Amino acid sequence: MDKKNLELAIKLRHELHQHPELSNHETWTKQHLIDFLKEHTSLEIVDKGSWFYAIYRSKEGKKNIAFRADYDALPMDEGIDLPYGSQIAGVSHKCGHDGHAATLAGFALEIDQNGSDNNIFFLFQHAEETGDGAAQCVEFIEENNIDEIFAYHNMSGMELKSVNIIDGTINCASKGMIIHMEGSPSHASEPEKGKNPAYAIANIINAIPDFISSKENKGLVLCTIVQVDIGERAFGVSASKGDLLLTIRALYEEEMDRLQRNLEDLAKAQAEKYGLKVSFSYTDCFPETANHKESADKIRKVAKEKGMKVVEMSEAFRGSEDYGHYLKKTKGAICYIGNGMDYPPVHTYEYDFNDEIIETAVELFKGLAEI
């Protein structure tokens, strides 16, 4: 990677870090990235509102290859002293999306200056943390006839600059599920005159171990109880409303969907038994992210040719990634590049994106742009 381009990418990363924005509110971040590309490249830029992409048009135009980076931050304080620390209280880049965006911008500089035999699309995506972003951006694939799409995520606990890859599912599917039950209140001394959802919710909770049993599922299936909220702190009143908040998660999306159906069916049955109304709502919905083997093999090949250490992941991450939406529409893969074995984990106060891996990622992308 050209030294000046690397310096510009690192400087950009630090600027993004200073101005973090939460999912679906990345106004400054998006404009700053556009301004950077306009200043340093001649790439075509397509503004899509909450997100955008840039295009390098090749004279040969053999294939349409896309590369994606996210750029939203987390609702966390900075927590550590940095010369480029967050200037926004309660918001910081503790997942490294500032680094992902700066990497893609640095890669754009290299392609703009050195060219490619393929048309290269640089997709800058909002709202990955909430799962909204890729679902809104996925139209980009068909509109531009994208043949293949690639991305990376930084990850601590992996050897510095190593490229970590797996075929098939690399990130589990997940969603937040809210089961709302409503009956009628009564005096606490006469609970039989009301309709209390407590027993119905308790029965749902008790059924969870059977629903997620390995005997009943072909892959990892989890149901995590996030919150149980029933009634009020009023000892003279029998509860009449209740919410059960769950995170459902699975290696395979079809297994998560089956868990969801089982929970819904049981909740409906319990509601009927106890004379309750029941409703369901969902949030933070993520598909499974399943790498295409052909694309994952390209990552392996390029990484090895460039002298990078390739590590075969033994299993998928339980955490989710909305990148899976793209992989339902076209070929592609995502890999993890290591921050270092003892590097502070993402989503912790001690974490800051490791600038050392920007060049590694750019070089990997450059190889994938030509393969």
Secondary structure, 3 states (H helix, E strand, C coil): CCHHHHHHHHHHHHHHHHCCCCCCCCHHHHHHHHHHHHHHCCCEEEECCCCEEEEECCCCCCCEEEEEEECCCECCCCCCCCCCCCCCCCCECCCCHHHHHHHHHHHHHHHHHHCCCCEEEEEEECCCCCCCHHHHHCHHHHHCCCCEEEEEEEEECECCCCEEECCEEEECEEEEEEEEEECECEECCCHHHCECCHHHHHHHHHHHHHHCCCCCCCCCEEEEEEEEEECCCCCCEECCEEEEEEEEEECCHHHHHHHHHHHHHHHHHHHHHHCCEEEEEEEEEECCEEECHHHHHHHHHHHHHCCCCEEECCCCECCCCCCHHHHCCCEEEEEEEEEECCCCCCCCCCCCCCCCHHHHHHHHHHHHHHC
